[in-house]
Amino acid sequence: MTAGTVPHVVIVGGGIAGLAAAFFLRDQPVTVTVLEGSPRLGGKLSSSQVAGVPVDEGAEALLARRPEGVGLITATGLGGDLVPAGTTSSAIWTRGAMRSLPRRQFMGVPADLDELAATGVVSAEGVLRARREPRLAPGPADVSVAAYVGGRLGAEVVDRLVDPLLGGVYAGRSEELSFEATLAPLAAATGRYPTLTEAAASLVPPSPPAPAPSGGPSGGDNSKKQAPVFVTLRTGLGALPEIVAKAGQAQVRTGAMVRELARTQAGWRLTVGSAADPEYLRADAVIIAVPAAPAARLLSRTVPAASSALAQIRYASMAIITLAFRAEDFPRQRRSGYLVPAVDGRAVKAVTFSTVKWPHLASHAPVHIVRCSVGRVGEAALLQREDEDLAALAAAELAQAAGAAGAAGAAGAAGLTKAPIAYRVTRWGAALPQYNVGHLDRVARIREAVAGQPGLAVAGAAYDGVGIPACVATAKAAADSVLRHLGAGATDRPEYRT
Ligand SMILES: Cc1cc2nc3c(=O)[nH]c(=O)nc-3n(C[C@H](O)[C@H](O)[C@H](O)COP(=O)(O)OP(=O)(O)OC[C@H]3O[C@@H](n4cnc5c(N)ncnc54)[C@H](O)[C@@H]3O)c2cc1C
């Protein structure tokens, strides 16, 4: 850094992590450039219209129990546009019927075996097996979810409950995902409780008291009084990147693919654009906020130890198939959606009734929007099918599910006989990092190697959590780290304290 000049921070990647990092650097004595390789900002956040309704193509729900996502939105002045989910009640389509997802579970690990038995998600034998949980010492937690949870509660709990929840968040499989990395609070609690069920119970709210008789002072829906678990933006989470970019005061460039990162005597040099016509940018500090594979490529020469650990982080691809039905053609729903365990052999792994989960969407058009998610890790062949085929497959499975739900009395008994009036297929290649066994060790190695490079930081979904709040947290840490290096103060404003 030349004495007297304003330090230049370059952020590689214009997804939510990169843009949030730029936002956290606003009003600091630095100039900030965000370089996004694709033609649009936002990465996994994007929305577009289906049958006249603006619907998210990627992330759609923000966990409000963590402060970072809501805090970022509030800090941009958009807190008033946050809307809570209309319902969080969900189901699992398994063992031939639509069954309620137990309320008292932590990422599928049951906290109440009586409730689990009542839902029928697991067979009577499966519940018996879970009740016979061996009182094992906590043991090494960096084993697969299937090994840890299955060893305690039996394979059926894993297959029918835990695996579908992990499939929804990571598009991953419980045989490979690390118990410690994906269920960190539960892994931490296991040392304090004799059984996994009790450890899970320590992390979820107690059973709600039985409602007072109708008309009584505390009758009605208790959930309405609780803080919402999930929120979204009235305009969709796809609107968030542009909002954060505008509030961040950085120079934001799209179509600016970073090809190389090199150390110079004064700081860093980035090679941007095509090999035939490269542009060179100087930086005093760099934040790499891209997925693991491009991060590994960028760091291969300067930080090989980080690069090799990054290269070991696998990604799952997936697709979101959004279907629009005429409102009158679709059976009435009271749940936000359902999950389908891989062992049930269906293509669609998760369904969200978007216009039920987000009631404000229903005001746009008299349609019912259904979001179907396909693609667990290793299901690449499915994703190679044509858009039309995928939409037809999703609609067919939805019709079967409506029949199953109708039979169980969970939704309108009429079933679903009409075809969608519109559809959209969004493909997300290398969408979600797999926090497989060894992930925490890999991340520790990456962080250690990066910390050895003054003025370099990493952020994004590859590290400490794939959800937006976790990505924002890594962005804040990265912004703080480069400011410390530049001696420019800290981003610690009251709105981000947790
Ligand atoms: C279908 C789907 C649904 C999801 N649903 C939810 C949800 O409901 N709630 C939730 O909290 N999370 C959800 N997630 C997860 C969450 O959206 C992501 O983990 C998060 O948005 C990742 O943000 P990021 O900034 O780390 O990475 P990305 O969004 O991947 O952004 C990285 C950016 O870097 C750019 N880039 C890559 N290489 C280069 C380069 N060399 N030079 C310049 N730019 C480069 C990319 O083009 C991209 O724009 C979902 C994810 C998917 C795929």
PDBQT file of the ligand as one rigid body, heavy atoms in Angstrom, charges set to zero:
ROOT
HETATM    1  C1  LIG A 501     -31.674 -23.913  -5.277  1.00  0.00    +0.000 C 
HETATM    2  C2  LIG A 501     -31.124 -23.358  -3.988  1.00  0.00    +0.000 A 
HETATM    3  C3  LIG A 501     -31.983 -23.028  -2.965  1.00  0.00    +0.000 A 
HETATM    4  C4  LIG A 501     -31.492 -22.492  -1.777  1.00  0.00    +0.000 A 
HETATM    5  N1  LIG A 501     -32.371 -22.133  -0.804  1.00  0.00    +0.000 NA
HETATM    6  C5  LIG A 501     -31.931 -21.472   0.278  1.00  0.00    +0.000 A 
HETATM    7  C6  LIG A 501     -32.852 -20.895   1.186  1.00  0.00    +0.000 A 
HETATM    8  O1  LIG A 501     -34.063 -20.989   1.008  1.00  0.00    +0.000 OA
HETATM    9  N2  LIG A 501     -32.344 -20.227   2.252  1.00  0.00    +0.000 N 
HETATM   10  C7  LIG A 501     -30.998 -20.077   2.448  1.00  0.00    +0.000 A 
HETATM   11  O2  LIG A 501     -30.602 -19.444   3.439  1.00  0.00    +0.000 OA
HETATM   12  N3  LIG A 501     -30.096 -20.583   1.578  1.00  0.00    +0.000 NA
HETATM   13  C8  LIG A 501     -30.534 -21.266   0.502  1.00  0.00    +0.000 A 
HETATM   14  N4  LIG A 501     -29.639 -21.750  -0.411  1.00  0.00    +0.000 N 
HETATM   15  C9  LIG A 501     -28.206 -21.580  -0.160  1.00  0.00    +0.000 C 
HETATM   16  C10 LIG A 501     -27.743 -20.157  -0.457  1.00  0.00    +0.000 C 
HETATM   17  O3  LIG A 501     -28.545 -19.563  -1.439  1.00  0.00    +0.000 OA
HETATM   18  C11 LIG A 501     -26.302 -20.148  -0.951  1.00  0.00    +0.000 C 
HETATM   19  O4  LIG A 501     -25.494 -20.968  -0.129  1.00  0.00    +0.000 OA
HETATM   20  C12 LIG A 501     -25.730 -18.736  -0.961  1.00  0.00    +0.000 C 
HETATM   21  O5  LIG A 501     -26.557 -17.867  -1.692  1.00  0.00    +0.000 OA
HETATM   22  C13 LIG A 501     -24.318 -18.778  -1.525  1.00  0.00    +0.000 C 
HETATM   23  O6  LIG A 501     -23.822 -17.464  -1.586  1.00  0.00    +0.000 OA
HETATM   24  P1  LIG A 501     -22.298 -17.207  -1.965  1.00  0.00    +0.000 P 
HETATM   25  O7  LIG A 501     -22.136 -15.754  -2.125  1.00  0.00    +0.000 OA
HETATM   26  O8  LIG A 501     -21.415 -17.922  -1.018  1.00  0.00    +0.000 OA
HETATM   27  O9  LIG A 501     -22.053 -17.959  -3.350  1.00  0.00    +0.000 OA
HETATM   28  P2  LIG A 501     -22.737 -17.795  -4.767  1.00  0.00    +0.000 P 
HETATM   29  O10 LIG A 501     -24.148 -17.416  -4.651  1.00  0.00    +0.000 OA
HETATM   30  O11 LIG A 501     -22.384 -19.045  -5.491  1.00  0.00    +0.000 OA
HETATM   31  O12 LIG A 501     -21.961 -16.571  -5.416  1.00  0.00    +0.000 OA
HETATM   32  C14 LIG A 501     -20.650 -16.684  -5.904  1.00  0.00    +0.000 C 
HETATM   33  C15 LIG A 501     -20.507 -15.783  -7.106  1.00  0.00    +0.000 C 
HETATM   34  O13 LIG A 501     -19.146 -15.836  -7.543  1.00  0.00    +0.000 OA
HETATM   35  C16 LIG A 501     -19.136 -15.759  -8.959  1.00  0.00    +0.000 C 
HETATM   36  N5  LIG A 501     -17.839 -16.283  -9.424  1.00  0.00    +0.000 N 
HETATM   37  C17 LIG A 501     -17.403 -17.563  -9.422  1.00  0.00    +0.000 A 
HETATM   38  N6  LIG A 501     -16.142 -17.614  -9.890  1.00  0.00    +0.000 NA
HETATM   39  C18 LIG A 501     -15.773 -16.349 -10.180  1.00  0.00    +0.000 A 
HETATM   40  C19 LIG A 501     -14.566 -15.748 -10.659  1.00  0.00    +0.000 A 
HETATM   41  N7  LIG A 501     -13.478 -16.474 -10.950  1.00  0.00    +0.000 N 
HETATM   42  N8  LIG A 501     -14.534 -14.409 -10.843  1.00  0.00    +0.000 NA
HETATM   43  C20 LIG A 501     -15.612 -13.635 -10.541  1.00  0.00    +0.000 A 
HETATM   44  N9  LIG A 501     -16.781 -14.156 -10.077  1.00  0.00    +0.000 NA
HETATM   45  C21 LIG A 501     -16.839 -15.493  -9.892  1.00  0.00    +0.000 A 
HETATM   46  C22 LIG A 501     -20.343 -16.594  -9.368  1.00  0.00    +0.000 C 
HETATM   47  O14 LIG A 501     -20.769 -16.258 -10.674  1.00  0.00    +0.000 OA
HETATM   48  C23 LIG A 501     -21.357 -16.218  -8.294  1.00  0.00    +0.000 C 
HETATM   49  O15 LIG A 501     -22.173 -15.144  -8.702  1.00  0.00    +0.000 OA
HETATM   50  C24 LIG A 501     -30.094 -22.310  -1.611  1.00  0.00    +0.000 A 
HETATM   51  C25 LIG A 501     -29.217 -22.656  -2.638  1.00  0.00    +0.000 A 
HETATM   52  C26 LIG A 501     -29.717 -23.177  -3.824  1.00  0.00    +0.000 A 
HETATM   53  C27 LIG A 501     -28.772 -23.527  -4.934  1.00  0.00    +0.000 C 
ENDROOT
TORSDOF 0
